[in-house]
Amino acid sequence: MVKHSFIPIISEEKKKEENPRSVEFQVVNFTNKIRRLTSHLELHRKDYLSQRGLRKILGKRQRLLSYLSKKNGIRYKKLIKQLGIRESQIR
């Protein structure tokens, strides 16, 4: 696993957002966890507990993104573009 590749996004976001309760900060943290778990699952395909954890984190991130898109579409679009993830089909 490559742990250091995710740190610049977190440190860059921490400088901008000092509030760890903000939706953007939580989505960035979930995205980093998702990327780390995805790389883990490429090596360990039958790790079903990690697959379950990945699905739970994906659901949490999806709910936060849905909330953000309803409350503030501009911040949502900016965050999606910054993280390089697809826009949700279901809102």
C-alpha positions as CSV (number, residue, x, y, z in Angstrom):
1,M,0.0,0.0,0.0
2,V,1.2,3.5,-0.8
3,K,0.2,5.6,2.2
4,H,2.1,8.8,1.3
5,S,0.2,9.4,-2.0
6,F,-2.9,10.5,-0.1
7,I,-1.3,12.8,2.4
8,P,-1.0,16.0,0.2
9,I,-4.7,16.2,-0.4
10,I,-5.4,16.0,3.4
11,S,-2.7,18.5,4.3
12,E,-3.9,20.9,1.5
13,E,-7.5,20.5,2.7
14,K,-6.5,21.0,6.4
15,K,-4.9,24.3,5.6
16,K,-8.0,25.5,3.9
17,E,-10.5,23.9,6.3
18,E,-9.6,23.9,10.0
19,N,-13.0,22.5,10.8
20,P,-12.9,18.6,10.7
21,R,-16.7,18.6,11.0
22,S,-17.2,20.3,7.6
23,V,-18.7,18.2,4.9
24,E,-15.8,18.8,2.5
25,F,-13.3,17.6,5.1
26,Q,-15.2,14.4,5.8
27,V,-15.7,13.7,2.1
28,V,-11.9,14.1,1.5
29,N,-11.2,11.7,4.4
30,F,-13.7,9.2,3.1
31,T,-12.2,9.4,-0.4
32,N,-8.7,8.7,1.0
33,K,-10.0,5.7,2.9
34,I,-11.7,4.5,-0.2
35,R,-8.6,4.8,-2.3
36,R,-6.5,3.0,0.4
37,L,-9.1,0.2,0.7
38,T,-9.3,-0.2,-3.1
39,S,-5.6,-0.6,-3.4
40,H,-5.7,-3.2,-0.6
41,L,-8.5,-5.1,-2.3
42,E,-6.5,-5.3,-5.5
43,L,-3.9,-7.5,-3.6
44,H,-6.4,-9.3,-1.3
45,R,-9.5,-10.1,-3.5
46,K,-11.1,-12.4,-0.9
47,D,-11.0,-10.0,2.0
48,Y,-14.7,-9.8,2.5
49,L,-14.6,-7.7,5.7
50,S,-12.7,-5.0,3.9
51,Q,-15.2,-5.2,1.0
52,R,-18.0,-4.6,3.5
53,G,-16.1,-1.7,5.1
54,L,-15.5,-0.2,1.6
55,R,-19.2,-0.4,0.8
56,K,-20.2,1.3,4.1
57,I,-17.7,4.1,3.5
58,L,-19.0,4.5,-0.1
59,G,-22.5,4.9,1.3
60,K,-21.5,7.5,3.9
61,R,-19.6,9.5,1.3
62,Q,-22.6,9.3,-1.1
63,R,-25.0,10.5,1.6
64,L,-22.7,13.4,2.4
65,L,-22.3,14.4,-1.3
66,S,-26.1,14.2,-1.7
67,Y,-26.5,16.5,1.3
68,L,-23.9,18.9,-0.1
69,S,-25.5,19.0,-3.5
70,K,-28.8,19.9,-2.1
71,K,-27.5,22.6,0.3
72,N,-24.8,24.2,-1.9
73,G,-24.3,23.1,-5.5
74,I,-21.3,25.3,-6.1
75,R,-19.3,23.8,-3.3
76,Y,-20.4,20.3,-4.5
77,K,-19.2,20.9,-8.0
78,K,-15.9,22.3,-6.8
79,L,-15.3,19.3,-4.5
80,I,-16.2,16.8,-7.1
81,K,-13.7,18.4,-9.5
82,Q,-11.0,18.6,-6.9
83,L,-11.2,15.0,-5.9
84,G,-11.7,13.7,-9.5
85,I,-14.8,11.6,-8.7
86,R,-17.9,11.2,-10.8
87,E,-21.0,13.1,-10.1
88,S,-23.8,11.1,-8.5
89,Q,-26.6,9.9,-10.7
90,I,-29.1,9.8,-7.8
91,R,-29.8,12.9,-5.8
